[in-house]
Amino acid sequence: MGEVRIKVRLVNAVDEALARRGQLPPERVRIYETEALVDTGAVRCALPPFVADQLGLARVARYMAQYADGRLEEVDLTEGFVLEVLGRRTTEEALVLGDEVLIGQTALEKLDLVVDCQRRALVPNPAHPDQPVSKVKFALGRHKGLLLQTADSSAVANCSL
């Protein structure tokens, strides 16, 4: 397939919220723009340490990362940041590792973007070209519980209210 790269804009979500509330001047919101590698084999996004630092992202947890060669490494997980791609935006956390910004599968699904292998490009889902659509399927269960089910019925969880 070859590499797929896309221009992204990363925004410190806390800064953005403070600016929206008038508690931080908009010009002080920390933003980082770059070309990111799209990796459909990665679950999460990843940011190099220098990008996480430039954005002022706190490290909130430690996670085990498994690399393509099978190696395991404990790495930091950032607090939330805003990821903007192709005019769509979502809030993400990222593993802190590597030397380039990596966009993983969960972000692609939340943004409703797919990889066009022939063009080696990231594109809006052809079924929803104008805006992202999130798949949500649920039904009210007995005893005021909520029955959650994936769109393909592969996983079900019963959550009491």
N, C-alpha and C positions, 0 to 999 in steps of 0.2 A: 504494500500500500504506500509506503513512503511516509515521511513526516508531514504532519499538518500543523501549521502555525497560524496564529490569529492575534491581531492586536487586541489588547485588553486594557481596561482601566480599573485599578484597585483603589479603593477609598477606605480610610479609617472610619468604620461605622460609628464609633463613639464621637469622633470629631464632627461627622456629618449630622448626628443627632443634636449635638450641642449648638452647631451653627443654625440648624433649623429652629431651635428654641431661642435663638438670639444670645446665647451664652458664649459663643466663639465667633470671631469674625470669619466670614466665608473664605477669605484668602489664607486662613491658617489651617484649613482642613488639609490633612496630609493625603496626597494622591501620588500614585505611581503608575505610569503608563509604560507598557513594554509589549513585545511580541512573546506570546506564550506557546508552549508545546501542548498540543491536545493529545491526551493519552487515554484511550478508551479502555485500556487494561488496568488503569489505576482507579481505585475507588474514590479516593480523596484528592483534593488539590494539594499542591506542595509549593512552598515559597522558600527561596534561599534565605539564609539568616540576614543578609544585608538588606533584602527587600522588607522582611518583617520588621527590622529595626528602623528603616527609613519611614515606614508607615506608623511606627510607634505601637505595634501590636504586642500586647502582653502575651506571655506564654501561660496558658491556663491549665495544662495537663501534660502528661507524658503518655505516648502511645508507642506500640511496637509497629515498625514499618517493615514490610517484607519486600525486598528488591526482586527484580526479574531473575537474578541469578540464585535466588533462594536465601540469601543472607538476611538475617534479622537484625534490626537496630532500634533501640529505644530513642525516640526523638520527641521534641516539643510539639505541642499543638497550640496554635494561636487562638486568640479570641476572635470574634466575628469581624469580618470586613465585607465591604460591598464589592462584588465582582460584576463588571459591566462588559458585555460582549455583544456585538452586533445590535446595539440599541436595547438589549435586554439586560435585566439586572437581578441579582439574587444576593443573599447574605451567605457567606461561607466561612468555615474555619479551614485552616491548612496545616499540614505537617511542615515542620521547619527542617528542610534538608536540600541538598543539591546546590546547583549553581544557576538554575533557570526556573522561571515560573512554569508550573505544570497544571493543566486543567484536567481534572479527573471526571469519571463517569457520573457521579452524583450531581455535580454542577451542571453537566450537559443535560441531564434529565430534568433538573429544576428549571433550566433555561429553555427546555424543549428544543435543543439543537442536536443535529446529527452530522456525522462525518459523511461527506460525499467522496467516496473512494476514487472515483474516476477523475474528478477535478482536484483531488487532494485539497479539499476545502471544508470548512465548517459552515453549515447552512441551517436556516430555520427548518424545523420539521415540515415537510411539504403538506402534511395534513393540517397544519396550523401556521401558515406563513406570516400572518399579521401580528400574532401575539402568542406568548407561551401558554400552553394549556397543561394544568397539573391533573394527573389521574388520581381521583379519589373515589372510593367506593365504600359505602358503609350502610348498615341497616340497624335499626334499633332492635336490640335483643330483649329477652325476658328480664324481669326484675330490674327495670330501669338501667340496664347495662347497655353498653355500646359494643356492637360486634363489628370489628374492623376486618376488612378483607381486601387483598390486593386485586387489581383489575383482572389478573389471570387466575384468581382463586388459589394461588399456590401457598399462601400463608394467611392464617386467621388468628386473631387475638381477641379474647373477650375481656373488655375493660369495664370494671364496675364504676358507676358514677357516684 
